[in-house]
Amino acid sequence: RTEAQIVPSRMVIEEALRRLGQLTAEMPLPQKDALVQSVRGNITTKQGTGNTLDIAATSVRPREAQAIANIVARVYLEKTAEERNRNKRYLRESIAEQVRLVKSNLERAEENLMRYQSNKSAAGVRESFASRLETLRLEYDRLSKMYTDRHPRVVAIKDEIKYLESNIISLSQSELIASRLAREVRINEELYLILSRKHKEALIAESEQMENATIIDPATLPRAPVRSR
């Protein structure tokens, strides 16, 4: 809704009439609705110079018109300030919840990585296997020139080569898992830092609870009727 629509809204008019003592809890609902609609119909707004908003009220009683215009303006400022502060609080609470969830994800990712690393020293073992595999391949090349593939020494070397190749593949997959877990930790760390910074900014914004608008010229007592009865 625009500012011009908020000023004569039912919420603003009801609060203004309560403060003026014209609206009470004991008032029958039909009478209450009729009064609110009558006053709403007598409130007009228009865009003033710059970012100002002109609010006018009409009534058969000049002082009542003045009082209504002033109290409606004041209630409007209070309600919009409350709405802004409520939005700030909602934003801060939403970010705080996101921080909590990301922190939990980060802690879980760190635990998963540490647990995996404590159980798997894949990189060191793979290097050892690769070095042994290279030695065996050279030995196989040498022996294959001297013996057939059925020779016990050749068979033994081929079996060990096959065993090492299979394990190196498995260890490579383990390294990929470790890399993925480390990447998950890094992503959650970055997200946690971003959200923590946004949460601090939201806290600062929420603490600055001041009105962005003020009444420049209060309504004065009308000197003459705006229209004839």
Disulfide bonds with the S-S distance in Angstrom:
none
